[in-house]
Amino acid sequence: MRVAAVQGNSDAGLFAEYAPGEILDNHAAATEPLYGQDVDVVVWPENAADLDPLTVGQSAATLDLVTRRMNAPLVTGTITSTGDDVFNSLLLWKPGIGAVDQYDKIHPVPFAEYIPDRDFWYPLAPDLLSLIPRDYTVGTRDNVLDIDDVKTGVAICFDIVDDNLIRQMIAGGAQIILAPSNNADFGDSDESVQQLAIARLRAVEYGRSVVNISTVGTSAIIAPDGSTIARLPTFEPGSMVQDVPLSTTTTPATLVGAGVELTLSGLGLGGLLLAIGLTRGGNGRTGSRRLRLPRRK
């Protein structure tokens, strides 16, 4: 699958001040040098379309322009809503058609994407928690997009660390994993590098290529064996256009699934209980023995 992954270098964090549509414009501008190239899909990061193209005509027109000029579908992050429910979403946008599929994040991150028990926590740190004005709703759509008959697993940001979500997409036939992310809040810390390392682990674990694309980096394309196909510098606009291997291989992780975790957890718990039992038993035997010191004359 020939993939174009675009990093717009957008100041897209919670603390950022940007004009509505600025993040969208950043990614459209970073995609423009690729116009005319032959690709199968264009991938933008989480919330790259900061204006919901399902409701905002300006945003929809931009996505139409990009997909027409690239002659390829686009996967982009955005924020969607249905009634009172707000979702962290990925849209599959096709030229001349619009959104043909959608994934809504299934596991929003507490204290980042929603405040659990907001009425209790908010008074304790109102200045901090006011930075999270809305609570994302739990998504119910599956995390596999069909991109021109290629089953494509999608993971938004920290979805990549969720074992169950990765197993779901593999069970759904995913031949490749797209992992759009927004790491702008973490600055120059090692968070984005750590996230990329987890993405690399997923590639090896399930034998699938992973396209890890962020608003600011660290963005890279990882092969099924864990090697790096391409990587972008952080905090610079750029793009990667690569032929990315597809796979339907069955790995031990696919076959065993959660069984490994349950078995190791059971062994660990059993070992802990055994150690506690032995310790208590030992204390019981030695507790009756007292050290007798010779009396001083």
N, C-alpha and C positions, 0 to 999 in steps of 0.2 A: 504494500500500500504506500503510495507516494504521499507523504505528509508534509504540509507547510505549517510549522508551529511559530507563532508570532508573539514576541515579548514587547509590549508597548512602552515599558519604563514609566508607568504612571504612578503618581503619588496618590495611592488609592487606599490609604490606611484610615482607621477610625479617627485619628487626630488630624487628618489632611483637610485642607480647604481647597476645593476645586469647583469649578463651574459645572453645572449639570451638562453632561455630554462630553466633558473634557477627556475622560478615560476612553470613551468610545472613539473620539477623534484621534487620540494617541495611537490606538491599535489600528485604526484605518490607515493612518499615515505610515505606520511601520509595515503594513501589508502592501502598500502601493508599489514599492520597488519590485514586488513579485508578480505584478500584473503581466499576464501573457505566458507565465510558466505553466507547464502541464503537471497538475497535481490531482490527487483523488479527494483530498479533504484539506481544509484550512482549520487550524485549531487556535482559538484565543483563550486567554486565562479566565479564571473565576471573576465575575462581575466586570468583564471587559466592556460589555454593553451596559454602561451604568444607567442608561435610560431604557426601560422595558420596551423592546420592539413590538411586543404584542399589543401595546396601548399607545405608544408614542410614534407618530408618523415619521418624525425626523430620524429616529433610530432605525426603524424598519427600512427607510429609504437608503440609509448608509449600508445596511447589511445586504440589501438588494444590489447596490452598486458593487460592493466588494465581491459578492458571489458571482455576479455577471462577468466582471472583469477577470476573475480567477477561473470562471467556468467550472466551479466546484462547490460542493456544499461547505458550510461553515458550522463548526461547533463553538458556541460562545457562552460564557457565563453571563447571567443577568439576574435581576430580582423581579419575580412575578408575583401576582396576587390573584386570589379568587375569593371574592367577598371580603371577609375580615382576615382571611388567612394569607400570610406572606411567605414566600418560598425563596430559598437560595437555589437557583435553577441553572440548568444547561439546556440550550436550545439547539436543535439540528435545523439549520436554515438552508433552504435550497433556492437557487436563482429562479425568479419568476413565480415561485410558489409560496415562500415564507416558511414558517415553522412547521415541520412535518413530524417532529418527535420532541419529547421533553423529559428531562430527569430532574426531580426535585430532591434536594439533599435529605436523606433518610435520617441521618443522625446529626442534627445541628449541635454545635459545640456549646456547652453551658458556660455562662459568663463571658461569652464572646459573640454568640449568635442568638442567645436567649438567656433570660434571667429566670432560673427556677425559683418559684415562690417569691416573685418580685415584690409583693407587698411587704414581705418580711425583710428582704435584703436591702431594698432600695433606701430606706431611711438610714441605714448604717453607713452608706457611702454614696450619697446622692450625686455628687459631682462626677464621680467615676462611672457609676452605673447609668447616668444620663447619656453617656456616650453610646449606649446600646438602647436606642429609643424604641425599637421594635423587637418582638420575639418571633423568630422564624418558626414556621409550622413544620412538623415532621412530614416528610414526603411519603407518598405511597406508590409512586410509579417505579417500575423496574429500572435497574441501572445498566441496561444494555440498549444501545442504539443500533439500528440497522442502516449502515452507510453503504448504499449501493451493493447490497448483499454481503457486506462484511459485518459480522457481529462484533460490535465495539463496546467493551466495558468502559464505564465512565466513573471517575471518583473525584469529587470536589474536595480539594485541600486535604483535611485530616481524615476524609473517608479512606485514604490509602493505608491508614494504620488499623482499620477495622477489619479483623479477620473474617467476620461473618459476611460483610459486604463484598469482599473480594471473592469469597467462595460462591456467593450468589451470582456474580457476573460470570464466573467460570462455568457454573452449572447452567447458565443461560446461553452458553456457547461462545463467549467472548474469545476472539482470536487476537486481540490487541487491547491494551488498556490506555486510555487517555486520562491524564490527571491534571486538569486545570487548577491553578492555585493563585492565591493573592498573599504574598509574603511581605507586603509593604510595611506593615506595622513592626516587623522585627528588625528593620534597619540592617546594620552590618553584623548582627549577631550570627551565630552558627545555626540558627533554627532552620533556615532554608536548606543548608547543606545536610543537616540531619534528616529533613524530610526527603531529600533526594536519595539519601542512603537507604531509607525505608522503601522508597519506590524501587531502588535497585534490588533490594531483597525480594520484593514481590515478583520482579521479573524472573529471578532465579527460581524462586519458590514454585511458581506456576508455569514457567517456561513461556512467558508472554513478553513481547516488547512493551515498554512503558514510555509514553510521551509525557514528560513532566514539564508543563509550561506555566510560568508564573508572570505576574504583572511586572516584577522587577528582578526575578531570578530567585533561586538558582534554577535555570531551565536547562533540560538535557533530554536526549532521546537515548534510552537504554535498551540494548538487545536482550533476547531471552537468556543469554548466558551471563548477563550482568555487565558486559563490556559497554563502553560509551560510544555510541554512533556519532553523536554531535552534542556540543555544549555551548551555551552563550555566556558572555561576561555579564556579571550582575550590574544593575543600575545603568544599563545602556539599552536603547531600543535595538532590536535585531530580530532575525528570523533564522529558522533551520528548515531546509528543504531536503528531505532524505527519503530513500526507499527503505521502508521499515518492514522487517520480516513479520509475517503472520504465522500463527501456530494454533493447532488443535491438539497438541500433545497432552498426554495424561501423565502428570507427575505424581510422585508419592504423596505430596501435599494434597493433590486433588483426590486421590484414592482414599487416604486416611482421614483427611479433613480434621474435624474437631476431636477425633479420637486421640490424637497425639496429646493435645492439651489436657483432655480429661484424664488420660492415663498418667501423664507426668504429674498433674495436680494431685491425683489419687495417691501416687507413690510418695509424693512429697508430704502429703497430709498423714499418710500411714507412717512414714519415717518419723515425723514430728511426734505423733502419738506414742510410738514405740520408745523414742528417746525420753519423753516425759515419764512413761511408765518405768523405764529402767532407772531413771534418776530418782524417782520417788521410792522405788524398791531399794535402791542403794542407800538412800538416806535412812530408810527404816532399819536396815541391818546395822549400819554404823552408828546410828543415833544412840544405841544402848551402851556403846563402848565409851568409856571415859579414860582420859589420859591421867594416870596417877603419878604425881610428882613426889619425890622423897621429901619427908618432913625435915625441916631444919631443926637442928638441936640448939 
